[in-house]
Amino acid sequence: MIHLFQPQVGDEELSAVAEVFRDRWLGHGPRTRRFEAAFAEHLGVEPDRVVFLNSGTAGLFLAVETLDLAEGDEVVMPSMSFLAAANAVVAAGARPVFCDVDPRTMNPRWEDVEAVLTPRTRAVVVLHYGGYPGWVAEIAERCRERGLTLIEDSACSIASAVDGRAVGTFGDLAMWSLDAAKVLTTGDGGLLYARDAERAARARRLAYHGLVQPSGFGYARVSHRWWELEVPETGRRAIGNDLTAAIGLVQLRRLPEFVARRREITELYDRELADVEGLRLPPPLPAGHTSSYYFYWVQMDAEIRDEVASDLLAADIYTTFRYAPLHKVPAYRSGDRVLPATDRAAGETLCLPLHPGLGDEDVRTVAERLRKAVTSRRRTTVG
Ligand SMILES: Cc1ncc(COP(=O)(O)O)c(C=O)c1O
């Protein structure tokens, strides 16, 4: 089977974990702080603004929690988002409002966001589809002018940048997912960034029950009665630990290698698929943009997309579509909102296998099978 994603973990990660075993400090501790500092350096921000968490979802929930939303408040996000963003808004008692996207890049333009703004809009969440930064710089500027908080769901864009500035640092808050499918993985994990120091400190407290001072061993030397509780507002337990931070530190060092291979695979797909009739490839990145190359996606006539996916599965090639539109999910109560570009892209798009574990031969096999499937399905279905 040629998989869509595959974690790139090996001997280096294993020996980092072995060291943690030897030190017998598995929980939140020095490696967690080192990982946060290393990631802050990767972003070009102050280390106290980054919090290592047990999932990207926790990052979204915490980010939204720090907005202090009230019932009836609205948060705009592309319908083509991962459902955790909408769930975080619902959990905070507010309403997710879905906007359309550019049908080729699946990223929202400012006009898409603006079209659904109301006097109740408090914040905007953008996702950088497949690692493409999209119009994040302009959206951040417009949000700032209007006093709207911008959260970047940077799950796909850990190494993406615009003119050298890391994606995730354009808005007020951002999170990254480090789950097993992501470019950089700790098995499960997440990172949260907050531009504002106070907000970052609050998110850090909320990630550990709302405690001002964690009640553990680390504080015994600096606090009288370190077991006492100071809880100005209640939180949850969503912190990362030293075992996964140790893996993260190795993965962060290897990140350029992962992205370079992903880029090679993307370019190979581009070459192999350039002349397939009926197939549209991802548009080129604009000047100054760099991607994490998280997805490689193709678009075709909606009448054949599902059959093409089945043909590839029958050939042991796993493909999928991300992200199924949220305005179609009844739980989010969007009524019969119509988002033409999203609806169209949701029927036409397929994400192909993309991970550094793929050899050139695997990529050529996927491309050749895809070419065959599209050609034969077009002949029988489209006519
Ligand atoms: C765009 C996006 N946002 C958020 C998440 C949630 O991250 P996690 O799985 O680490 O909770 C994911 C995970 O797939 C994602 O793809």
The ligand as a MOL file (V3000), in Angstrom:
LIG
                    3D

  0  0  0     0  0            999 V3000
M  V30 BEGIN CTAB
M  V30 COUNTS 16 16 0 0 0
M  V30 BEGIN ATOM
M  V30 1 C -5.8340 21.8160 9.8050 0
M  V30 2 C -5.8350 21.0700 11.1030 0
M  V30 3 N -6.1010 21.7470 12.2270 0
M  V30 4 C -6.1010 21.1300 13.4300 0
M  V30 5 C -5.8500 19.7820 13.5420 0
M  V30 6 C -5.9130 19.1480 14.8850 0
M  V30 7 O -4.6660 18.7410 15.3270 0
M  V30 8 P -4.4640 17.4680 16.3070 0
M  V30 9 O -4.7490 16.2300 15.5170 0
M  V30 10 O -3.0330 17.5650 16.6910 0
M  V30 11 O -5.3840 17.6390 17.4560 0
M  V30 12 C -5.5670 19.0390 12.3940 0
M  V30 13 C -5.3160 17.5920 12.4710 0
M  V30 14 O -5.4630 16.8640 11.5190 0
M  V30 15 C -5.5710 19.7050 11.1400 0
M  V30 16 O -5.3200 19.0410 10.0080 0
M  V30 END ATOM
M  V30 BEGIN BOND
M  V30 1 1 1 2
M  V30 2 1 2 3
M  V30 3 2 2 15
M  V30 4 2 3 4
M  V30 5 1 4 5
M  V30 6 1 5 6
M  V30 7 2 5 12
M  V30 8 1 6 7
M  V30 9 1 7 8
M  V30 10 2 8 9
M  V30 11 1 8 10
M  V30 12 1 8 11
M  V30 13 1 12 13
M  V30 14 1 12 15
M  V30 15 2 13 14
M  V30 16 1 15 16
M  V30 END BOND
M  V30 END CTAB
M  END
